[in-house]
């Protein structure tokens, strides 16, 4: 039988951490984070990583496991997170996957078989040099001869994806179109029961996001940015391009005021929440729990318990 896992999803600031911990406590589970920024060490405030108090003693995995100088791909995440899920299952516990990075979560559930070449070896380096010397048009035309279906979907500006498609072909002899088709045809690695959290009225979510940003600032988001820079982290690091960090990096540089940064962080966070919901709504299997203006957590948790029990997780 396909192993069962629970997923807790939703836009930023919707209460995923609290629900994930409650489910893990009730169903003898452990949490595996699926958040592309909470993987980084030293970035607790700006990523809203769960505190020791918030975890309530429930083991959490895939939080603060990467150096901020690193740039993780979805392939790297799956390679690191899947052993955590497997270990939890071996010990007779329930994996509870919590996070808002939909691509990472979906890849982990599917057990996506990533094509070789994702580590950026010699072939990728050679292709990058060719891209710089010959231009995207030449490489896209080469791809068109090998994999016309993939080339048709790409624009000259999609340089990374052009390189990736050629890299897969050169390393494996299989086109990325064939690889992706074969991957889609494989059954998912895990049978996911997914609980989704959202608000009935969009303004209530916006207000909650704004309050979260205010709290981050009060807790010392600017100080956290300064600490990262003091540790030697490059201002160009991927981690510092995240919402919140990018804007307060500009404050540290004197390029904007703190008030201006706060307003932009709120705006970007609201836009990100909208993108998260667009991604999640493609999944018809999500059991949505909808908050009113003030979230009724006991009622929502009771409903989640009923759903999970009906799915055989009791």
Buried (B, 14 or more C-beta within 10 A) or exposed (E): EEBBBBBBBBBBBBBBBBBBBBBBEBBEBBBBBBBBBBBBBBBBBBBBBBEEEBBEEBEBBBBBBBEBBBEBBBBBBBBBBBEBBBBBBEEEBBBBBBBBBBEBBBBBBBBBEBBBBBEEEEBBEBBBEBBEEEEBEEBBEBBBEBBEEBBEEBEEEBBEBBBBBBBBBBBBEBBBBBBBEEBEEEEEBBBBBBBBBBBEEBEBBBBBBBEBBEEBBEEBBBEBBBEBBEEEBEBEBBBBEBBBBBBBBBBBEEEBEEEEBBBBBBBBBBEBBBEBBEBBEEBEEBBEBEBEEEBEBEEBBEBBBEBBEEBEBE
